[in-house]
Amino acid sequence: MLGRLDRIASFSEDDNYHPSFLRVFNWLKVGKFWVIGFWVACLLWGVLTGFRYIEMARDEMAAPSGSRAYNDNQKFIELFPEQSSSAPMIVFVQCLGANCSLTCQRDECKHRPGTCQGENPEMEEFSRELSQRVLAYSNEKHVGYSDRVLGYYNFSGTELDSVKCQFASTKGTEMFMVFSGSQEVASDIRYKLLDEVLKKIIPEINPDKARYKVGLTGNDPMIRDGSTAAVQQSEMIDAATMPFAFAMLAFMVRSWRLLLISLFNMTIAIMTSMAILAVLTDIVGKPPLTTTTSFVEVLGLAMSVDYSLFLLRRFRDEIKGGREPEMAIKIMMAQAGHVVMMSSLTIICVFGGFVFMKSTDLMVRPFIVSRNFFTCILFI
């Protein structure tokens, strides 16, 4: 098999190439404008579709299929579908004044159930208005928040008055409220509610920041900020390392035209990969992993620079050696292109093997194999 590949990739100054190689080369030569048009179309599709995948990417951790944790979680989802899909948002309030109390002290609340009501009418109004506005926004935008809000003043004076103390601190100067959302609602819709609460609702109902400190935590705020931090760190790493990679590539090829070809390929490879991932995500119906987006970007940049260095440097060396451009391209395709093809096939086999891994994080990696094909075809 390897001997056959070597014969196909052989070359000489007398144009003594293997017929299969010549057919491919002549087809590319005659249809070069069609090839360019195809890649431009891929680029446009990638730009229009790929950014949608990047925007909807978020962290989604899951136990490996077949493990005990996975099986137990599936049983829990089956028995308690509402609780298993819950995405709680927690709002906590801290009184900053010297002489203030948001609630009864916990011990007093426990010993005198039903008597500690309206301890702080201002905070009771705050609690009820916050609940009303969050639920109103949820109903209007279809965020899926439950109408039952857990909290000290939400339970005060109701049949659950005896359990309201668990939502107050020991000193009675802090309290928290729990809003129950649903993970079945798209993450971007839930995150917009977080922005509404942080940037509009809380500032409007708590204008005096010196008296009360209001915080927001829970599943969605933690995941959103964690995803944002991961993306920012990835961008910082790229911003710090890629200039050196491009500087090295520019030094090796010493041609701004060849450097533009590399940038063109890199953009196509990454954006087309994102577009393919967006389509696959729609088919599967599950949210993407933020780590997959970063991995595709890093691998696309690394392989594009690496393959560009192999191919374009060989082309430049042949030109400097006095060969005509057509002959230089043939040598580049037959020799450096052979290396790139074998490297791509090796990586494709490796990522194909990830399909059989139990790790969910690894199983999504074969989705970027298509990008390896695109990179290989463009250069070869």
C-alpha positions in Angstrom: 0.0 0.0 0.0 2.8 2.4 0.9 4.7 1.5 -2.2 1.7 2.3 -4.3 1.3 5.7 -2.6 5.0 6.4 -3.2 4.6 5.6 -6.9 1.5 7.9 -7.2 3.4 10.7 -5.6 6.6 10.3 -7.6 7.8 13.1 -9.8 10.5 14.0 -12.3 11.5 17.0 -14.4 10.3 15.0 -17.5 6.7 15.0 -16.1 6.9 11.3 -15.5 4.1 11.2 -12.9 1.6 8.5 -12.1 -1.5 8.9 -14.3 -3.8 9.2 -11.3 -1.7 12.1 -10.0 -1.8 13.8 -13.4 -5.5 13.4 -13.7 -6.1 15.1 -10.3 -3.6 17.8 -11.1 -5.1 18.6 -14.5 -8.6 18.6 -13.1 -7.5 21.1 -10.5 -5.7 23.2 -13.1 -8.8 23.3 -15.4 -11.4 23.7 -12.7 -9.4 26.0 -10.4 -12.0 28.7 -10.5 -14.7 26.2 -9.5 -12.5 25.1 -6.6 -12.1 28.7 -5.5 -15.8 29.3 -5.8 -16.6 26.2 -3.8 -14.3 27.3 -0.9 -15.7 30.8 -1.0 -19.2 29.3 -0.7 -18.0 27.2 2.2 -16.6 30.4 3.8 -19.9 32.3 3.4 -21.9 29.3 4.8 -19.5 29.0 7.7 -19.7 32.7 8.6 -23.5 32.7 8.4 -23.9 29.4 10.3 -20.8 29.0 12.4 -21.3 32.0 14.6 -24.7 30.6 15.7 -22.9 27.6 17.0 -20.3 29.7 18.9 -23.1 31.8 20.5 -25.1 28.8 21.7 -22.1 26.9 23.0 -22.1 26.3 26.7 -20.7 23.9 29.3 -22.6 20.6 29.4 -21.1 18.0 31.7 -22.5 14.4 31.7 -21.4 11.1 33.1 -20.1 8.5 30.6 -22.9 6.4 29.1 -23.3 3.1 30.9 -21.7 4.2 34.2 -23.5 3.9 37.5 -23.8 7.7 37.8 -25.3 7.9 34.3 -27.8 5.1 34.9 -28.9 6.5 38.3 -29.3 9.9 36.7 -31.5 8.5 34.0 -33.7 6.8 36.6 -33.9 10.1 38.5 -35.0 11.9 35.4 -37.6 9.2 34.8 -39.1 9.4 38.3 -38.6 13.2 38.9 -38.6 14.9 35.5 -39.4 18.4 37.0 -36.7 18.3 39.6 -34.1 16.8 37.4 -34.4 19.7 34.9 -34.4 22.4 37.5 -32.0 25.4 37.0 -32.3 27.4 40.2 -31.4 31.1 40.4 -30.7 32.3 43.9 -30.9 36.0 45.0 -29.5 36.8 48.4 -29.8 40.1 50.2 -27.4 41.4 52.9 -28.2 44.4 55.1 -25.2 46.7 55.4 -26.6 49.2 58.0 -25.6 49.2 61.6 -29.1 48.9 63.0 -31.2 46.9 60.5 -32.8 43.6 60.3 -34.3 41.9 57.2 -36.0 39.1 59.1 -36.4 37.7 62.5 -33.3 36.1 64.0 -33.4 32.4 63.3 -33.7 31.2 66.9 -36.6 33.7 67.5 -38.2 32.6 64.3 -38.1 28.9 65.3 -39.4 29.5 68.8 -42.2 31.8 67.7 -43.5 30.5 64.4 -46.1 32.7 62.8 -45.3 35.8 64.9 -42.3 37.1 63.0 -44.0 38.7 60.1 -43.4 42.1 58.5 -40.1 42.6 60.5 -38.9 44.8 57.7 -41.8 46.1 55.5 -39.3 47.6 53.1 -37.6 44.3 52.4 -40.9 42.5 52.3 -41.9 44.8 49.5 -38.6 44.3 47.9 -39.0 40.5 48.0 -42.5 40.5 46.6 -41.7 43.0 43.8 -38.7 41.1 42.8 -40.7 37.9 42.6 -43.5 39.5 40.6 -41.1 41.2 38.1 -39.0 38.0 37.5 -42.0 35.9 37.0 -43.6 38.5 34.7 -40.5 38.6 32.6 -40.3 34.7 32.6 -43.9 34.5 31.4 -43.5 37.1 28.7 -40.3 35.6 27.3 -41.2 32.0 28.0 -38.2 31.4 30.2 -40.1 28.7 32.1 -39.6 29.8 35.7 -41.9 28.2 38.3 -44.6 30.4 40.0 -43.6 29.0 43.4 -40.7 31.1 44.7 -38.9 29.9 47.8 -38.1 32.7 50.4 -38.6 34.1 53.8 -41.3 36.7 52.8 -42.7 34.4 50.1 -43.6 31.9 52.9 -44.4 34.4 55.6 -48.1 34.2 56.6 -48.7 31.1 54.4 -49.2 27.4 55.3 -45.3 27.2 54.9 -44.7 29.9 57.5 -43.0 27.4 59.9 -40.2 26.6 57.4 -39.4 30.2 56.3 -36.5 30.4 58.9 -34.2 28.3 56.7 -34.1 31.2 54.2 -32.7 33.7 56.9 -29.3 33.9 58.4 -28.6 33.3 62.1 -28.5 37.0 62.9 -31.5 37.8 60.7 -29.6 40.4 58.7 -29.4 38.3 55.5 -32.0 36.3 53.5 -32.1 34.6 50.1 -34.8 33.6 47.5 -34.8 30.7 45.1 -36.4 30.9 41.6 -36.8 27.5 39.9 -36.1 27.5 36.1 -35.9 24.7 33.6 -32.8 23.4 31.8 -35.1 22.4 28.9 -35.3 26.1 28.0 -32.5 27.3 25.7 -29.5 28.6 27.7 -29.4 31.9 25.8 -33.0 32.7 26.8 -32.3 31.9 30.5 -29.1 34.0 30.4 -31.1 37.0 29.1 -33.2 36.8 32.2 -30.1 37.0 34.3 -29.1 40.2 32.5 -32.6 41.5 33.1 -32.4 40.8 36.8 -28.8 42.2 37.3 -29.0 45.2 35.0 -32.6 46.4 35.4 -34.8 44.8 38.0 -32.4 44.8 41.0 -31.1 48.4 40.4 -34.6 49.7 40.1 -36.0 48.1 43.3 -32.8 48.6 45.3 -31.6 52.1 44.5 -29.8 52.6 47.9 -26.7 50.4 47.4 -25.3 51.6 50.7 -28.1 50.0 52.7 -28.5 46.6 50.9 -26.1 44.4 49.0 -27.9 42.1 46.5 -26.2 39.1 44.9 -27.1 36.5 42.3 -25.9 32.9 42.2 -27.1 29.5 41.3 -26.7 27.0 38.4 -27.2 29.4 35.5 -25.0 32.3 36.8 -22.2 30.0 37.6 -22.3 28.2 34.2 -22.6 31.4 32.3 -19.7 33.2 34.0 -17.6 30.0 33.9 -18.2 29.7 30.1 -17.4 33.4 29.6 -14.2 33.0 31.6 -13.1 29.9 29.6 -13.7 31.7 26.3 -11.9 34.8 27.4 -8.9 32.8 28.6 -8.8 30.9 25.3 -8.9 34.2 23.4 -6.1 35.6 25.5 -4.0 32.5 24.8 -4.6 32.8 21.1 -3.8 36.5 21.2 -0.5 35.8 22.9 0.7 32.8 20.9 -0.7 33.2 17.4 1.4 36.3 16.5 4.5 34.3 17.1 3.2 31.4 14.9 2.3 33.8 12.1 5.6 35.6 12.4 7.4 32.3 12.1 5.3 31.3 9.1 5.9 34.7 7.4 9.6 34.3 8.0 9.7 30.8 6.5 7.6 31.6 3.4 8.7 35.2 3.0 5.8 36.1 0.9 2.7 38.1 1.9 0.7 36.4 -0.9 1.4 33.0 0.5 0.6 34.2 3.9 -2.8 35.4 2.7 -3.4 31.9 1.3 -2.7 30.5 4.8 -5.1 32.9 6.5 -7.8 32.2 3.9 -7.5 28.5 4.5 -7.5 29.0 8.3 -10.7 31.0 8.2 -12.4 28.5 5.9 -11.4 25.6 8.0 -12.5 27.0 11.4 -15.8 28.6 10.2 -16.8 25.5 8.1 -16.1 23.3 11.1 -18.3 25.5 13.3 -21.1 25.4 10.6 -20.9 21.6 10.5 -21.0 21.4 14.2 -24.1 23.7 14.3 -25.9 21.3 11.9 -24.9 18.2 13.9 -26.1 19.9 17.1 -29.5 20.6 15.5 -29.7 17.0 14.4 -28.7 15.6 17.8 -30.8 18.1 19.7 -28.4 18.6 22.5 -26.5 21.8 23.5 -22.8 21.9 22.5 -19.8 21.9 24.8 -17.9 25.1 25.3 -14.7 23.0 25.3 -15.5 21.7 21.8 -15.6 25.2 20.4 -12.2 26.1 21.9 -10.7 22.8 20.8 -11.8 23.3 17.2 -10.4 26.8 17.2 -7.1 25.8 18.6 -6.7 22.7 16.4 -7.8 24.7 13.3 -5.2 27.4 14.0 -2.4 24.9 14.8 -3.0 22.6 11.8 -3.5 25.4 9.4 -0.2 27.0 10.3 1.6 23.6 10.4 0.3 22.4 7.0 0.9 25.9 5.5 4.5 25.7 6.6 4.9 22.2 5.0 3.3 23.2 1.6 4.1 26.8 1.1 7.7 26.5 2.2 8.3 23.7 -0.3 6.7 25.7 -3.0 9.0 28.7 -2.2 12.1 26.5 -2.2 11.3 25.0 -5.6 10.7 28.5 -7.0 14.0 29.7 -5.6 15.6 26.6 -7.2 14.7 27.9 -10.6 11.6 25.8 -11.4 8.6 27.1 -13.1 5.5 27.7 -10.9 3.6 24.8 -12.4 6.5 22.4 -11.8 6.9 23.8 -8.3 3.2 23.2 -7.5 3.5 19.6 -8.8 6.5 18.9 -6.6 4.8 20.6 -3.6 1.6 18.5 -4.1 3.5 15.2 -4.7 6.0 15.6 -1.8 4.8 18.0 0.9 1.1 17.3 0.0 1.8 13.6 0.6 3.0 14.3 4.1 0.0 16.5 4.8 -2.4 13.8 3.5 -0.9 11.1 5.6 -0.8 13.4 8.7 -4.5 14.2 8.2 -5.5 10.6 7.7 -3.7 9.7 10.9 -5.5 12.4 12.9 -8.8 11.4 11.3 -8.2 7.8 12.5 -7.4 9.0 16.0 -10.5 11.1 16.3 -12.6 8.4 14.7 -11.4 6.1 17.6 -12.8 8.7 20.1 -16.3 7.6 19.0 -15.8 4.4 21.0 -14.6 6.2 24.1 -17.0 6.4 27.1 -16.0 10.0 27.9 -18.7 12.4 26.6 -16.2 15.1 26.2 -14.1 12.9 23.9 -17.0 11.5 21.9 -17.8 15.0 20.5 -14.3 15.4 19.1 -14.9 13.4 15.9 -17.2 16.3 14.8 -14.1 18.3 13.9 -12.7 15.5 11.7 -14.5 17.1 8.8 -12.2 20.1 9.3 -9.2 17.9 8.8 -10.7 16.8 5.5 -11.3 20.4 4.4 -7.8 21.4 5.3 -6.3 18.4 3.5 -8.3 18.9 0.3 -7.7 22.6 0.1 -3.9 22.1 0.2 -3.6 18.9 -1.8 
